[in-house]
């Protein structure tokens, strides 16, 4: 997979503690656990591991994900294995960075997060960036920033990673039309609020992402 056709803004991994910081069992991953999650995320998105990386991940899994239930934020690796996993996680994150959707960027804070680029002069501007920069109540924003996806039952919805804001629709075109209508409403709301500068970026807004059939 070389491009993300469906995404959500915000954290893509569980949050973890910084190296050297006090652990927060049950709330945040240890640095080793977070690195393990980053490697796992890249694999889910489509990165292929080398054989040495795959063997390392298996060894780390045995240490960090034992079969008996344990609270997160406790398990760590020995220093040598920890350093090897950190190096793989760094390569995995670099791979993710290169595949961020147009108008967005992956950042590594205490989690891997997808954030909109706040550059209004860019060739592609994320609607999420416009909403964030407006910093005012925009009723159309929720649906205007949606992507379109198909449910297991076959119907189509417009929403984000966890919620549906419009649907069910019988076809993806109808779900896209609902988001498109919300984007038009958003332009009008921005103009009414005196943010014509943001409204004018609409010609460069990222296309509505649609999950492939």
C-alpha positions in Angstrom: 0.0 0.0 0.0 1.7 3.2 -1.2 -1.1 5.7 -0.3 -3.5 6.1 2.5 -7.1 6.4 1.2 -8.7 6.5 4.6 -7.3 8.1 7.7 -8.1 10.0 10.9 -6.4 13.0 12.5 -4.9 12.3 15.8 -3.0 9.4 17.5 -2.5 6.2 15.6 -0.7 4.4 18.5 -1.2 4.2 22.2 0.6 7.0 24.0 3.9 6.1 25.8 6.3 7.5 28.3 9.5 9.3 27.2 12.8 7.6 27.7 13.9 8.2 31.3 10.5 9.4 32.4 8.6 7.7 35.2 6.4 4.9 34.0 2.6 5.2 34.1 1.3 1.6 34.4 -2.1 1.1 32.9 -2.1 4.6 31.2 1.0 4.8 28.9 3.3 2.3 27.2 6.9 2.0 28.2 9.3 3.3 25.5 9.9 -0.3 24.4 6.2 -1.0 24.2 5.7 2.2 22.2 8.4 1.3 19.7 6.9 -2.1 19.4 3.5 -0.4 18.5 5.2 1.8 15.9 6.7 -1.2 14.2 3.4 -2.9 14.3 1.5 0.1 12.9 3.9 0.3 9.9 3.4 -3.3 9.2 -0.4 -2.9 9.3 -0.2 0.1 6.9 1.9 -2.0 4.5 5.6 -1.9 5.3 7.4 -5.2 4.7 10.0 -6.2 7.3 13.4 -7.7 6.6 14.0 -11.2 7.9 16.2 -9.9 10.7 13.6 -7.3 11.7 10.9 -10.0 11.7 13.0 -12.2 14.0 13.7 -9.3 16.3 10.0 -8.5 16.5 9.2 -12.0 17.4 11.7 -11.9 20.2 10.3 -8.6 21.5 6.8 -9.9 21.3 7.7 -12.8 23.6 9.1 -10.3 26.1 6.5 -7.5 25.8 3.3 -9.3 25.0 3.3 -12.4 27.3 0.3 -14.7 27.0 -0.8 -14.0 30.6 -2.7 -10.6 30.9 -0.5 -7.8 32.2 -1.0 -4.1 32.5 0.7 -1.9 29.9 3.5 0.5 31.0 5.5 -2.1 32.9 7.3 -4.4 30.4 10.8 -3.5 29.2 13.6 -5.1 27.2 17.2 -5.7 27.9 19.4 -2.7 26.7 20.7 -4.4 23.6 17.3 -5.6 22.4 15.8 -2.2 23.3 18.3 -0.4 21.1 17.7 -2.8 18.2 14.0 -2.3 18.5 14.4 1.5 18.7 16.4 1.5 15.4 13.7 -0.6 13.7 11.0 1.8 15.0 12.9 4.8 13.7 13.0 3.2 10.2 9.4 2.3 10.4 8.4 5.8 11.4 10.5 7.3 8.5 8.6 4.9 6.2 5.3 6.2 7.5 6.3 9.8 7.2 6.8 9.3 3.4 3.3 8.0 3.1 1.3 10.7 4.8 -1.7 11.8 2.8 -1.4 15.0 0.8 -2.0 17.9 3.2 -1.0 15.9 6.3 2.1 14.8 8.2 3.0 12.1 10.6 4.6 13.3 13.8 6.2 11.3 16.6 5.5 12.8 20.0 4.5 10.5 22.8 2.5 8.7 20.1 2.5 8.5 16.3 0.0 11.1 15.2 -1.4 12.3 11.9 -1.7 16.1 11.8 -2.8 18.5 9.1 -0.1 20.8 7.6 -1.0 24.4 8.5 0.5 25.8 5.3 -2.3 27.6 3.4 0.0 28.2 0.5 0.6 24.5 -0.1 -0.6 22.9 -3.3 -3.0 20.7 -1.2 -4.7 22.0 1.9 -6.4 19.7 4.4 -9.9 20.8 5.4 -8.8 19.9 9.0 -6.1 22.5 8.8 -8.7 25.2 7.7 -10.9 24.3 10.6 -8.0 24.3 13.1 -6.8 27.7 11.9 -10.3 29.2 11.9 -10.6 28.4 15.6 -14.3 29.3 15.6 -17.5 27.3 15.8 -18.2 25.9 12.3 -21.3 23.6 12.4 -20.4 22.0 9.0 -16.8 21.2 10.1 -17.5 17.7 11.4 -19.0 16.3 8.2 -16.8 18.5 5.9 -13.7 16.8 7.3 -15.1 13.3 6.9 -14.0 10.4 4.7 -16.2 7.8 3.1 -16.2 4.2 4.0 -18.2 1.0 3.5 -19.7 -0.9 6.4 -19.5 -4.7 6.6 -23.2 -4.8 5.6 -22.4 -3.0 2.4 -23.8 0.5 3.1 -21.7 3.6 2.7 -21.1 6.2 5.5 -19.3 9.5 5.9 -17.5 10.0 9.1 -14.1 9.5 10.9 -12.3 6.6 12.4 -14.9 5.9 15.0 -18.1 7.7 14.2 -20.5 8.0 11.3 -21.9 11.5 10.6 -23.9 10.7 7.5 -25.5 7.6 6.1 -26.2 4.8 5.4 -26.0 5.6 1.7 -26.6 3.0 -1.0 -23.6 4.2 -3.1 -20.2 5.9 -2.3 -21.2 8.7 -4.7 -24.1 9.7 -2.4 -21.9 9.6 0.7 -19.3 11.8 -1.1 -22.1 14.2 -2.1 -23.1 14.6 1.5 -19.5 15.5 2.4 -19.3 17.8 -0.6 -22.4 19.6 0.5 -20.9 20.1 4.0 -17.8 21.5 2.5 -19.9 24.1 0.6 -21.6 25.0 3.8 -18.2 25.3 5.5 -17.1 27.8 2.8 -20.2 29.9 3.5 -19.7 29.7 7.2 -16.1 30.8 6.9 -17.1 33.7 4.6 -19.8 34.8 7.0 -17.3 34.7 9.9 -14.9 37.0 8.0 -12.4 34.3 7.1 -12.4 34.7 3.4 -8.7 33.9 3.4 -9.5 30.4 4.6 -12.6 30.0 2.3 -10.4 30.9 -0.7 -8.3 27.8 -0.1 -11.3 25.5 -1.0 -10.0 25.1 -4.6 -6.9 23.3 -3.2 -8.7 21.2 -0.5 -7.6 17.6 -0.5 -10.1 15.3 -2.3 -12.6 13.5 -0.2 -11.0 10.2 0.8 -13.0 7.1 -0.2 -12.3 3.6 0.9 -11.7 1.5 -2.2 -14.4 -1.1 -3.0 
